[in-house]
Every structure is written in C-alpha cells, then in structure tokens.
Amino acid sequence: MDPVTPNVTISAPITPLAPAQQNIAQYLARGVTPAEITTETGLSPVTVRQYIRNIREHLHCPPRCKLPVIVHRLLATRQVASPSADRPVPDLSPDQLLLLTAVALHSDTRDIAIAARLAPADLPAALDQLLADTGAPDPTRLVILAHGWKLLTARQAPATRNGASR
C-alpha cells in the first residue's frame, strides 16, 4: 500500500441516493455552497441542510463531516458523475498529494495535519500553497478538481473507522 492510499473499508453498502438527494448532491459535486443551493433552488436553508444531512448519513459520514469529505465520498462512491478536468494537472509534490488526500478524507484540522504529516501550525500555510498551486478557491473545489485529474480514486473511498469518522 502506498502512503497516499489508506487501507479503508465501509461498514455498510452504499445504495443510490433518492432523486431529491441526487439533485442536491449534483450541486455539491459542482462546488456549489449550501447557501448558493438555497438561492438556485428556492429551497429553504433548513431544507438544504436536511438534504445534506441525509446525504451525509447515506454515505456513512459522521455528524461533523465537512463538505470536502462529503464531496469526495459522493465522487469516490460514484453517487455523482466525476467531473472532467478543465485544466491540466499541476505538478504537485508527494507532500502536496498527501495533503490533498488528507483534505479529502478528514474533517478535523488536527486529523488532516496528522495524515499529511504536518505540524498543525504548518497546515494553514501548506493548504494555502496547495490551493494556490492548483487554482482551487477552497478545499471543496480542490477535491472536485483532484477527482477530475484522477488524483483521488475509489481506492481512497472513505472509512468509518479512521480519522474521516471525526
């Protein structure tokens, strides 16, 4: 096993999303924020939050799971179509690839730092540099781009017993 690909298993099979969940999942997989989903769909913020909560639970994500992890799980489990790359793959270092994977798999800042083999104090600067080098405006869109570039795969599907569970 290479250092970027964790050994993971999912405790229960993931079944297809319901049509309404699929609709919201498509927005998330395009990098649309919950507030923007509310505006674009006319749904209330409470309804959008409930859909995202239902998607999170459907994907076996823990309660505090952040959007980059949810989007990664949606893409890795093929609940939504993988994006196509709209630009060439940047030349990332092994450390940056490790950080990219950590962002896709973990929600807790400390867990991201540990998985990326960084001191927690160094994480913000490293993440800012990774965002700049990839042209991603935020971690969620970074995960989406990485899937389009095939840097994140189904082999890196989430687990319920590792740092992604926090």
N, C-alpha and C positions, 0 to 999 in steps of 0.2 A: 504494500500500500504506500503510495507516495504521500508526502507530508501535507499536500493541499487537499487531498480527498479523504475525509474521515470515514471510518467504518460505521455505518449507521443502519438502523432498521426502523421500520414504522410498526407500531404496536397493533394497529388495525388497518385493514384495507381502506383506501380512499375511493369512494364511489363518486360518480359525476355530480357536479353541482346542479341544483334546481335551476330552472331557466332564469328566475329573477336574480339568484346569486351569481349565475354565469354572466349576466348583464353587468352587474357591479364589478365582478372580477375582471372583466374586459377593460373597464375604466382603470382599475388599479394597475393592470398589466401595461397600460399605456402611460403610467406615471401621473395619472390624474389624482389630485388630492381629494380627501373626503369632502372638503368644503366646495371644491370645484364640481364634484359629482352632484352635490346638492343643487348647485346652480344650474348645471347642464340638464339634470333630470327632472327638476321640480320637486324632488322628494325632500322631506324634512330632514334636518341634520340627525334627529333621533332615529329616523328610519334608515338612513345611510349607515349610521353607527351600528344598528342592529344587523343589517345585512353583512357588514364587515365582521361583526362578532360571530355571526352564523358561519361565514366563510372560514374564519379562523378556527372555530370549533370543528368544522367539517374536515379541515386539513390537519387536525390534531395539534394545532398550535396552542401553546399555553396562554393564559389570560393576558399577560403583559407583552405579548409578541408584537414587535413593531412592523411597520409596513414593508421595509426591505425584506424581512424574513417571510412575511405572508406572500409577497410577490414572488420571491424565489420558490416557495413551495408550490404556488399556482403554476409557475412555469416548469419546475422540475417534475411535477406530477402530471404535466400536460393537461391541466384543467383549462388552460387558455393557450392559444396559439403562441408559439415562440416568436418573438419579434425578429424582423430581418435587420441586419446591420445597415445603418445609414451612413457609416463612415468606416474607414479601415481600422483594424485592431491596432491599438497603440502598443508600443514596445514597453511592456511592464516587467519590472524586476521580479525575481522569485518572492521577495518580501512583499511587494505590492500585490502579487497574486494571492499570497497567503492572507493579506489584509482583506482583499476583495472577498475571498471565501468566508472569512470570519464575519464580515458585514452581512453576508447572505444567510449565514447560519445562526447568528446570535443577536439577541436584542439588547442584552445588558452590556453597557460600556466596558465594564471590567472583564466580562467574558470575551468580548471582541478583542480587547488588548491581550489577554492571555492566549487566545487562539492564534493571534497574529504575532505572538512572541515579542510584544512591545510592552514597555512600561506604560501604565495607564496615563501618566503625564505626557507621554510622547504620542498618544493616539490621536488627539485633535490635529496636530501638525501633519502626521502621516496620512490621515484621512483627507485633509485639505489638499495635500500634494497629489494623492491618488485621484481625487475629484478633478483637480486642475489638469492632470496628465491625461485623463480620459475625456474631459469636456463634459462630464456629468454635473448637473446643477445640484444634485443631492444624492444621498445613499440609495434611495429607491430607484431613481433613474440610472444610477451606476449598476445596480443589479440587473435592470432591464437591458442596458447596453451589453453587459457581460454575457447575458444569455444570447443576445443577437450575435455576439462574437464567438459563441460556443466556448466561452471560458468557464462557464458553470454548466454542469450537466446533471442528468438524472442520477448519476452515481453519487452526486452530492445532495441527494434528497435528504430531507430533514429527519431527525430522530426525535423521540420523545424522552430519551434518557441522557442527553448531553447538554451542553450549555445552551442549545437552542430552546430548551424547555424552560428557560427562565424568563 
